[in-house]
């Protein structure tokens, strides 16, 4: 007979590895949400702090900083979505 402990496959990973991957997915979702929320806010704050009399490439600094904050926030949302997709793909929501 074959030893069931010698089986290898996708369902034989250890409990600690599964919980570490689950924690990583949740961490990605939280970091993505945090960056997605506070990226544009930080961009707006940075734009209001800089001198509003100067133009950067013909654009006001508030617009430039807010645009950069929106880009950073978009990257954060993408990271959060990737974390959520990994969490769903790993079936951690069913445990």
N, C-alpha and C positions, 0 to 999 in steps of 0.2 A: 504494500500500500504506500501511497505517497504521503509525505508529512505535510499537513496543512500549513504549518508555520514556514515551510520552504517555498510557498507560492510567491510568485512575483507578479505584479500587475498594478494597474492604476488604483485599485481599492485596498492595497496593502500598506499604504504609507502609515507612518506612526501617528499617534494622537498628537504628540507635541509638534510635529511638522504641520499637521492640519490646523492646529490652533495658532501656530505662528503665521501661517499663510492667511488665515481668517483675520488675525490682528493686523496684518499688513494691508489687507483689503480695506478694512475699516479705517485704518490710519490714512490711506490714500483718499478715501471719501471725505474724511474730516479735513485734511489739509486742503483738498480741492475746494471744499465748500468755504473754508476760511479765506483762502486766497481769492476765490471768486467773489466773495462779498466785500472784502477789505481792499482789494486791488484798485477798483475805481474810486473808492473813498480816499485812499492814500494818494492817488493821482490828482484828485480834486484838491486835496489839502496841499500837495506840493505845488500845484498851479497857483493857488492863492498866496503861497508864501513867497514865491519868486517875484521879481520886479515886473509889474504889469505894463510898464511904459516901453519896454523893449519888445521887438518882434523877433521871432525865431523863424527864419525862412519865410517871412511874410505872414506868419500866423501868431496869434497871441499865445503866451506861455500857458495860460489856463487850458486852452484847447489842446496844446501839445501834451501837457502832463496828464490831462484827463484821457486823451487817446491812448497814451502809454499805459495808464492804469487800466483801461478797458482791455488792452491786449494782454496784460498780465492776468487780469481777471478771467479772460477767456481761456488762457492756458490752465488756470486753476480749475475751471469748470471741466475742461477736458481730462485733467488728472482725476477729478472726482468721478467722472463718468467711467473712466477706465477702471478705477477701483470698484465701482458698483458692478460693472460687467464681470470683473474677475470674481467678485463675491457671488454673483448669481450663477456663473459658470461652474464654480466649485461646489454648488449645492449647499452652501453654509447656511442659507436661510431656511433650510428644511430641518436642521438639527434642533 
